[in-house]
Amino acid sequence: MRSIKKSFGATRALSGVTIDLFAGEVHALLGENGAGKSTLINILGGIVQPDSGSILIGGQTLASFQGVPAARKQGIAVIHQEIVLVPHLPVAENIYLGREPITRIGLKDTKAIHQQAAEIVETLGLDLDVTRPVGELSTAQQQMVEIVKAISVNARIVVMDEPTSSLSLPEVTRLFEIIRRLKENGVGVIYISHRLDEIFEISDRVTVIRDGTYIGTKLTSETSPEELVKMMVGRSLSALYSRNFRPRGKPLLLVKGLSKRGAFENISFSVHQGEVLGFAGLVGAGRSEIMASLFGADDFDHGSISLAGRQVRFRNTEQAIQNGLAMVTEDRKRTGLVLSNSVGFNLTLPALPSLMSGPLVDSRRKNQMIDRFVGQLNIKTKSAWAPVSSLSGGNQQKVVVAKWLAINPKILILDEPTRGVDVGAKHDIYSTIDELAREGLGVLLVSSELEEILNLCDRVCVVRKGRIVKTLTREELSQETIMRYAAGAQTRGDRI
């Protein structure tokens, strides 16, 4: 792709970006949310038309692709970050949707579809039932269906946009095996991820773009995380985590013997003022289910919850909010935001009761609240009244955090708060977590990114198969120790 330019109205999305890809190569594309990565791959995939520039495939120059079928005809398959599958259709029919084999009389050949889908799933070594409706699968399994769907078109170029955002460690390992197999078959892969460890494990080269501008391309073996972060944001990696550890205060939350059949069992822990308590574990370990029960979004069977010395049991989230709990959920688009509404609407929604003046909302106080948190979390938006869906993923996540800070909680639950978020937005969120701890809040941090857990948490509860198998102090924390307990490899005699 040579000198690709694209503007949306007055906004310049791409300012002459160039990137190339060799057969059998994994080329990572790196940049903050809003840097122009999605626009670039949408142009490659035929979804968006460039204003200028050219695309060369196998040495043949093309102005651009007029639609997705034209790009697909050139051997390009794009796996988007957002899952776009038909929930009620089986896995097999989703894989071949729009290009189904037909019988001699022109009808859809369901038997051939299921047979071919089963063969490719087996070839890739995946555990997927191709007859099962996609809507019954986990998010991680649906992500794997998207990957199979792209690979099934025998593409020469495969674009993967944040493919591991919903995958567990074993599934990531399987994905990397698939990518290596594609390389061996001469397929070129453009790999987009905010996770630097993945980029260094799987890519051959890295191209960085910032604010729609090409910054540079590096051989992965000849660069470092520090250099790539500086290229992305102009800030060193060491400045990313800004946590200042302080002595914790008095207990805020005490959980004893919390159990829910089929989800978690005998969960006990405490959270103190000014403490960030981490929850580490593999995907599916039960961490999100524990948090949902604490917040009143789900019930539990046995156990007790004490808040500031008073025993509570929240029947719904409204009761939890009234008692000073707030929760940033794992899926911001589904359970964190009203995407059709504005930044200001979303930011003030939980705090509306405190903004009432008689039967009406006090507009002056509401606007002051919006201005305060947009500034405090460095939310990049054209206007407080712009649709929240128009923001980058990182800025959407900041809106979710801001709306809960607006209610002045005592306990803040953060479930995967930086998933799919760029380095710059991560830094802003990390700074906010440190500030909240300094002000005496208790923070519960669920994260699958071990770097976050190691750099932000005072203590860490390791969850495996619905149980806390170990609580580690800061002095005991290491990536190896956390993974040992998360994978069930603790030695005899370990204290639980």
N, C-alpha and C positions, 0 to 999 in steps of 0.2 A: 504494500500500500504506500503510494508516494504522495507526499504533500497534500494530505487530506484536510480539507477545510469544511467547516459546517457551522452555521449560525441558526439560532432559533429566535426570530425577531431581532432584538437588539443584543441578545446574549450570544457571545462567541463561544461555541462549545469546543471546537477544534481549530487550531491555528497552524495548519501545515504539518500534520503529524506523519511520520514515516516509520514503517515497521516491515521487516521481512521475516520469512519463515522457510526453513529448509525441510526437505523430506526427512522423516525420522528424527525430528528435533522437537523438544519441548521448550517453547519460548514463553517465559513469564511476562505478563503485562502488569505493571505495578503503578499505583497512584492512589491518592486519597479519593474518597467519595466526591463526585462532582468534578474530577480531573478530566473526564472525557472518555474513560474506558468503555462504558456502555455504548456511547454514541459511535465510537470507532468500530466496535464489533457488530453493532446494528447495521452499519454501512456495509461491512463485510458480508453480513448475512442477508442483505437485500431488504431489510426492514426500513431503513432510512436512506435517502439519496443524498450524496455529498454535494456541496456547492461547487467544489473543484477538486482536482486531484485525480489520480488514476489507480487502478488495481491491475496487477499482472498475475496471471495464473499460468505456471509452466512456461513463462516467457511471452505469453500472449497478452497484449494490453487490452483492457476493457475499461470503459468509462466508469461504469458501475453496474450493479445488478438491479434489474427491474422486478423486484419482488423476491420472496423467499424461494419459490420454485426455480427461478433462474440461478440463484446462488447454489441451491442444492444440486442442480444439473452440472455445475462446475465442481461438485465434490466437496461442498462446504456444509458442515453441520454445526449448529450453535446450540449449546446447552446453557440455557439462561438460568440465572439465580432463582427467579420465581418459577415455581413448578406450574406447568400448564398441561395438565392431564384431565381426562374426562372421568370423573369419580365413579360413575355407574358402570363403565365399561371394564371388561377384564384387562389384565396386564397385556396380553397378546394383542388385543385389538387396539390398545393405546399405542403399542410399539409400531404397528403398521397403519395407523390412522391416516387416511388420505391417499394411501398407496397400497390398498388391500389387493392380494391376489384374487382373481376371479375365475369362476368355473367356465366351461365351454359355452354355457348358455348366458353368460354375462352377469351371473350373480356372485355375491361375495363368497369366497371360498373359506369359510370359517375353520374347516379342518386344516387346511394348508396354513392359515394364519397361526393357529395354535401350535402346529408342528414346527414351523420355522422359528417361531418365538422361543419354543422350548429348546430347540437346538442351539440358538445363539446364547441363551441364558446358561445352558450347560457348558458351552464352549468357554464362556467367561468365568465359570466356576461360581456362579451366584446361586444363592438359596432363595429363589423366587417361584411361586406358584403362578404360572401364566394364565390360569383359568380364574384366578381370584379377582374380584372387582378392586380397582385401584383405591377407591375410597376406604377400603378396609385395611390398607397398608399404613405403616408408620411413615412419618415424614422422611426418614432416612431411606426406607425401602422405595418410596416414590421417587426420591432423588436418583436411586440406582436405575429405576425404570426409565427416567429421562436419559441417563447415560447410555443404556442399552438401545433406546430409541434412536439416538444420534449415531451410534456405532453401526446400527443395522443397515444404514443406507450406503455402507461401503465408502464412507467419506475419505477424501485425501487430506482434508483439513478439518480438524475438530477444535472448536472453541469451547472451553470450560470456564464458566463464570461462577466463581465461588462454589465449586462442586462439593466441597467437604463441609459446608456450613452446618449441615444437619446430620453428618455422619459420625459414628463412633470410631474409636481408634482401629478396631479390627476391620471396619468397613473402609476406612481411609487406606489401610494397608492393601486391601483388595483392589481399591480403585487404582492405586499406584502400580499394582501388578498389571492391571488392564492397560494403563498408560504405557508401561514398558513394552507390553505386547504390541500395542499400536505402533510404537517407535520401530520395533523390529520389522514390522510390515511396511515401513516406509511412510507411515502417516505422520503429518506434522500437527502438533498440538499447541494452541495458544492457551496458556493457563493463567487465569486471573485469581488472585487470592491476596487477602490481607495478612495471611499467616506466613511470616518470613521463614519459619522452620520448614514448611512445606516447599517453598520455592527453592530453598537450598538442597532439599532432598531430591526433587524431581526434575528441576529445569536445567537446561544447558546454557541459555542466555536469559538476560532480564532487560526489558526496556521500561524506562520510567517516564511517565508523563505527568505534568503538573499544570493545572489551570488551562487545560487544552493545548499545552505546548510540549513538544518533544524535548526531553531533558538529556537523555543519553541511553546507550545500550552497553551492557557489561557482560562478559563471560561470567557465569555464576561462580566458577572455580577461582576467579580472580577478583572477586569483590567481597564485601562483608555486610552484615546487617546494618552496621553503623553508617557505612557509605550509602546504602540504599535509602535509609531513613532520611539522611541529610539531603539526598537528591529529591525525595518526595516532598519534604516539608521544611527543609532548611533548618532542621533541629536535630541534635544528636540523639542517639538511642538512649544514652544514659539519663537524658532529661525527661524521658517518657513517663517514668514512674516518680511521683512526687509525694510519696507517703512519708510522713514524719511520725515515727512510733513514739507513743507516750504511755505513761502508766494508765491502766484502765480504771474506771470509777466503780461505783456500786452496781450490783446486778439490776438489770432492767427486765429481762425475760428469762424465765425458768421453765423448761419443758421436761416432763418426767414420764417415761414409759408410754409415749405416744405410739399407737398402733392402728393400722387400718388393714383389714384382711386383703391380701393380694397385692398390697402396695408397699407397706413398710411396717416394721415391728420394733417395739421397745426403744423408741427414739428418745434420748435424754441429752440435753445440753443447756448451757446458760449463755446469755449475752450481756455484757456489761456496758456501762456508759463509755463512749469513746473507743469502743472495740469494733474491729472488723473481723467477724467470724466467718471463715471460709467453709464451703461445702464442695469437696472434690469427689470425683468418681467417674466411672464410665457412663456413657449415655444409656439411659434406662435403669440406672441404679436406684431411682426413687427419690432423687433430690427435689425435683419440681413438685412431686406429689406431697412431700412433707411441707413445703412452703405453701402450697395451695390450702392445706388443712390449717396451717397456722393463721392464714389470712381470711379464713371463713369462706373461701371459694369452694371448698370440699369438706366433707365431714370426716371424723375419725371414730374408731370404735371404742378405744380405751386410752387412758392416760390423762394428764393434766397440764394446763398452761397457766402460768402465773405471770402477771404483768405488774411490775412495781410492787410486788408482794401481795397482789390481789388475784385470786383464781378467776379465770375467765374461760368462756367457751363461746366463740363467735359462730352464730348460726348463718351469718351472711357477711359479705365484704363490707357492707355499710356499718355494721357493728364494729368491725375491726378498724375501719377508718376513724370512727368516732372515738375509739380508744387509743389512737395514736399510731396505728400501723399503716404502712404504705407498701405497695409491692409493684415493682417494675417486672412485668411478666416476660416470658421467654420469647413470645411471638408478638412483636409490636404491631404488626399490621392486622392481626386477627383479634387480639385482646388488649392492645395498648392504646390504639388511636381510632378516632372516627375520621377515616381517610377523606371522606367527602366534605369535611368541615375545615375551618381555618386553623392556623397555628394558635391564635388567641383563644378560640373556642376550646380547643383541646387542652391548652395550658391551664385554663381556669376552671375546667369542668368539675373536678373534685372539690374545689374551694368555693363553689358558688354559695353554699349556705353562709359562709363568712362574709360574703360580699353583698348580701341583701340589705336593702334599706326599705323596710316595710315590705310591700309586695313586689318591689322592683329591685333590679340589680343596680348597684352604685357604679355607674360607668367610669367615673373618675378613678375610684379605687381599683376597679378591674383593669383599666389601662395602665395604672401605676404598677400593678402586679405583673402584667405582661412585659412591660418595659424592663422591670427589675430582673426577671428571670431570663429574658432574651439576652440581656447584657451579661448576667452572671455566668451563664453557661455558653456564651459566645455562639448563640444559635444564628446561623447564616440564613436569612430569609429576606426577600424583597420587601415584605410587609407582614405585619402581625395578622393581617386578614387574608394573606395568600393561602391557598389550600395546603394543608399539611402534606398531602400526597405529592406536591411539587418540590418538596425538599429532598436532599440526598438522604441516604439511609442513616448516616451519622447524625445529621441534624434532626431527623425524625426521632431518633433515640434520645437526643437531648431534650426534645419536647416532652417525651414520656417521663424522663427523670424530673424535669422542671415541674410538671403538673402535680407530682407527688410531693416535691419539696414545698410547693405552695400551701400545703395543708399543715406545715410545721410538724411532721411526725416525730415520735420518740424512737420508733424502730423502722428501719427501711430495709426491705427485702429486695435484693437485686438478683434476678434470675437471668444469667447469660447477658449482662448489660452491654457488652461490646461485640456481640455476634454480628458479623457482616459490617463492622464499623471500621473506618480508616484510622490510620495512626494519629492524625491530628485530633479527631474527635475522641479517640481513646484517651489522649493526654488530658483533654478538657474534662472527661468523665472521671478519670483517676484523680484529678485535682479536686473535683467536687467531693469525691468520697473522702479524701483526706481532710477537707474543710469540715465535712459533716462530723467526722470522728473527733476533730478538734473541738467542735461545739458540743460534744457529749452525746451524740446519737449513737445508737447501737445499729450496726450494719451487718446483715446476713448476705454474704456474697456467694452465689452459686456460679461456678465457671468451669468450663472444660479446657480453658487455656491455663496451663500450669504456670506460665510466666506471671499471669495476673495473680493467681493464688499465692505464689511465692513472694511477690513484691508488695502485695497490698494487705495481707492478712496477719492478724496477731496470733490467731490459732486456727487450726483447720480440722474439721470433722471429715473423715474419709468414709464415704457411703458405698456399700457393696450389697447388692441384692436386697435393698430395703432395710439395711441395718448399718448403724455407725460402728465400723469395725476398729476405728482408732481415732483418737483426738490428739493431734500433734501440736506441741508448743512451737513457738517461732524458732527456738534453738534446734528443734528436731526436724525442721522443714528441709526437704530436698525433693527434687523431681523424682529421683529413684525411689525414695521412701514412700511418697504418695502413690506412685504407680504400683509398688509392691503390694500395698494394702488394697488398692482399688482392684487389682487383678486377682486377689486372693492368695498371694504368695507369702503371707506373713509366717514367720517361724514359730515353732512351739515355744511357749513361755512369754510371748509378747503380751503386754498389758493392754486390755481392751478398754 
